[in-house]
Amino acid sequence: MSEQPEHEISPELAQEMKKKRSPEEKIGRIKWNTILLTRVLEEIKKLRAEMNSEKKQLWEEMKQLRVMQRTIVNGFKGYGLLKYTVPMVQQRVCVDQVDVDILERVFRAGNLGVYPRVIAKDLNAISSYGLNRFSVSYRIERMNRRSMDEFSECLFEMRSQKWALTAFAFDVWGETGSVSKFT
């Protein structure tokens, strides 16, 4: 019988033969890159979810602070300690001179109100704003939203198809009229 000779392998040679391959070499470069990319994308999704939950929490806290602020301001207003002034309201509600002009035009109309087309016609005659009745109504609604956010009161109300100032606005403006902050 023939015996096969046993070859002994040195430990250094064994280490070289057991050479470790990188994952890139095992499964291929493209597949490995896709695995790494999916890992990174999953981490990004987790971070976004955490950030969105923190953002929602901050918004809720901000809403609670605004409610508390309105409660305090309404308390001052109820006791007569706080009086709104025309410049204060115009600063919070009006964005530009067009808004101020619309506000003054509706104030001049009084309790009966005025049609948006008449406001547009009057303001276009004074200066070239290029307004139409829809843009006037849009601006009035936008000012009302800002007024509700700031003062919890509307400035304008619709009477039939005319826009008129509310009692809150007449309290602010009084009988004297208004002074424009933009002129």
C-alpha positions as CSV (number, residue, x, y, z in Angstrom):
1,M,0.0,0.0,0.0
2,S,1.1,3.3,-0.8
3,E,1.1,5.9,1.9
4,Q,0.7,9.4,1.0
5,P,3.2,11.8,2.6
6,E,1.8,14.3,5.0
7,H,2.7,17.8,4.3
8,E,2.9,20.0,7.2
9,I,2.0,23.6,6.6
10,S,3.6,26.4,8.5
11,P,1.4,28.7,10.5
12,E,2.4,31.7,8.3
13,L,1.4,29.9,5.2
14,A,-1.9,28.9,6.8
15,Q,-2.7,32.5,7.5
16,E,-1.9,33.5,3.9
17,M,-4.2,30.7,2.6
18,K,-7.0,31.8,4.9
19,K,-6.8,35.3,3.5
20,K,-10.0,37.2,4.4
21,R,-11.9,38.7,1.6
22,S,-13.8,41.9,2.0
23,P,-17.6,41.9,1.6
24,E,-17.1,43.8,-1.6
25,E,-15.1,40.9,-3.0
26,K,-17.5,38.3,-1.7
27,I,-20.7,39.6,-3.1
28,G,-19.6,42.1,-5.6
29,R,-19.0,45.8,-5.6
30,I,-22.5,46.9,-6.8
31,K,-24.4,44.7,-4.4
32,W,-22.3,45.8,-1.5
33,N,-22.7,49.5,-2.4
34,T,-26.5,49.0,-2.6
35,I,-26.5,47.3,0.9
36,L,-24.5,50.3,2.3
37,L,-26.8,52.7,0.6
38,T,-29.9,51.1,2.0
39,R,-28.4,51.2,5.5
40,V,-27.7,54.9,5.2
41,L,-31.2,55.6,3.8
42,E,-32.8,53.7,6.7
43,E,-30.8,55.9,9.2
44,I,-31.9,59.0,7.4
45,K,-35.5,57.9,7.6
46,K,-35.2,57.3,11.3
47,L,-33.6,60.8,11.8
48,R,-36.4,62.4,9.7
49,A,-39.1,60.7,11.8
50,E,-37.4,61.8,15.0
51,M,-37.1,65.4,13.7
52,N,-40.8,65.4,12.5
53,S,-42.0,64.3,15.9
54,E,-39.9,67.0,17.7
55,K,-41.2,69.5,15.2
56,K,-44.8,68.5,15.9
57,Q,-44.1,68.8,19.6
58,L,-42.6,72.3,19.3
59,W,-45.6,73.4,17.2
60,E,-48.0,72.1,19.9
61,E,-46.1,73.9,22.6
62,M,-46.1,77.1,20.4
63,K,-49.9,76.8,20.0
64,Q,-50.3,76.4,23.8
65,L,-48.2,79.5,24.3
66,R,-50.3,81.5,21.8
67,V,-53.5,80.4,23.6
68,M,-52.1,81.5,26.9
69,Q,-51.0,84.8,25.4
70,R,-54.4,85.5,23.9
71,T,-56.0,84.7,27.2
72,I,-53.8,87.2,29.0
73,V,-54.4,89.9,26.3
74,N,-58.1,89.3,26.4
75,G,-58.1,89.7,30.2
76,F,-56.3,93.0,29.8
77,K,-58.7,94.1,27.1
78,G,-61.7,93.0,29.2
79,Y,-60.6,95.2,32.1
80,G,-59.9,98.1,29.8
81,L,-56.2,98.0,30.4
82,L,-55.3,97.4,26.8
83,K,-56.5,99.6,23.9
84,Y,-55.5,98.9,20.4
85,T,-54.3,101.8,18.3
86,V,-54.5,102.3,14.6
87,P,-50.8,102.0,13.9
88,M,-50.7,98.8,16.0
89,V,-53.5,97.2,14.0
90,Q,-52.1,98.4,10.7
91,Q,-48.6,97.1,11.5
92,R,-50.0,93.6,12.4
93,V,-52.6,93.4,9.6
94,C,-51.5,95.4,6.6
95,V,-48.6,94.2,4.5
96,D,-48.3,97.1,2.1
97,Q,-49.9,100.4,1.1
98,V,-52.6,98.7,-0.9
99,D,-53.9,97.0,2.2
100,V,-53.9,100.3,4.1
101,D,-55.8,102.0,1.2
102,I,-58.4,99.2,1.2
103,L,-58.8,99.5,4.9
104,E,-59.2,103.3,4.8
105,R,-61.7,103.0,1.9
106,V,-63.9,100.5,3.8
107,F,-63.7,102.8,6.9
108,R,-64.9,105.8,4.9
109,A,-67.9,103.7,3.6
110,G,-69.2,103.4,7.2
111,N,-71.7,100.9,8.5
112,L,-73.3,100.3,5.1
113,G,-70.2,98.8,3.6
114,V,-68.9,99.0,0.1
115,Y,-68.7,96.6,-2.9
116,P,-65.2,95.2,-3.7
117,R,-65.6,96.4,-7.3
118,V,-66.1,100.0,-6.1
119,I,-63.0,99.7,-3.9
120,A,-61.0,98.4,-6.9
121,K,-62.3,101.2,-9.1
122,D,-61.6,103.9,-6.5
123,L,-58.1,102.7,-5.8
124,N,-57.2,102.2,-9.4
125,A,-58.3,105.8,-10.1
126,I,-56.0,107.1,-7.4
127,S,-53.0,105.0,-8.4
128,S,-52.2,102.2,-10.8
129,Y,-52.6,99.2,-8.5
130,G,-54.3,97.1,-11.1
131,L,-56.8,95.7,-8.7
132,N,-60.0,93.9,-9.5
133,R,-62.8,92.9,-7.2
134,F,-61.4,89.4,-6.6
135,S,-58.0,90.7,-5.5
136,V,-59.7,93.2,-3.2
137,S,-61.8,90.4,-1.6
138,Y,-58.7,88.2,-1.3
139,R,-56.7,91.0,0.4
140,I,-59.6,91.7,2.8
141,E,-59.9,88.0,3.7
142,R,-56.1,87.8,4.2
143,M,-56.2,90.8,6.5
144,N,-59.1,89.2,8.4
145,R,-57.0,86.0,8.9
146,R,-54.1,88.0,10.3
147,S,-56.4,90.0,12.5
148,M,-57.9,86.7,13.9
149,D,-54.4,85.4,14.5
150,E,-53.2,88.5,16.3
151,F,-56.2,90.0,18.1
152,S,-58.9,87.1,18.0
153,E,-61.1,89.7,16.2
154,C,-62.1,90.2,12.6
155,L,-61.7,93.6,11.0
156,F,-64.1,93.2,8.2
157,E,-67.4,91.5,7.7
158,M,-69.6,90.8,4.8
159,R,-73.0,92.6,4.7
160,S,-75.0,91.3,1.8
161,Q,-72.3,91.6,-0.9
162,K,-70.5,94.5,0.6
163,W,-67.5,94.7,2.9
164,A,-67.8,96.7,6.1
165,L,-65.8,97.1,9.2
166,T,-66.7,95.3,12.4
167,A,-67.4,96.9,15.8
168,F,-63.8,96.0,16.8
169,A,-62.4,98.0,13.9
170,F,-64.7,101.0,14.7
171,D,-63.5,100.8,18.3
172,V,-59.9,101.0,17.2
173,W,-60.5,103.7,14.6
174,G,-63.0,105.7,16.5
175,E,-64.7,108.6,14.9
176,T,-61.5,110.5,13.9
177,G,-60.3,108.4,11.0
178,S,-57.0,106.9,10.4
179,V,-53.4,107.7,9.8
180,S,-51.4,105.6,7.3
181,K,-48.2,104.0,8.5
182,F,-46.9,103.7,5.0
183,T,-47.1,107.3,3.9
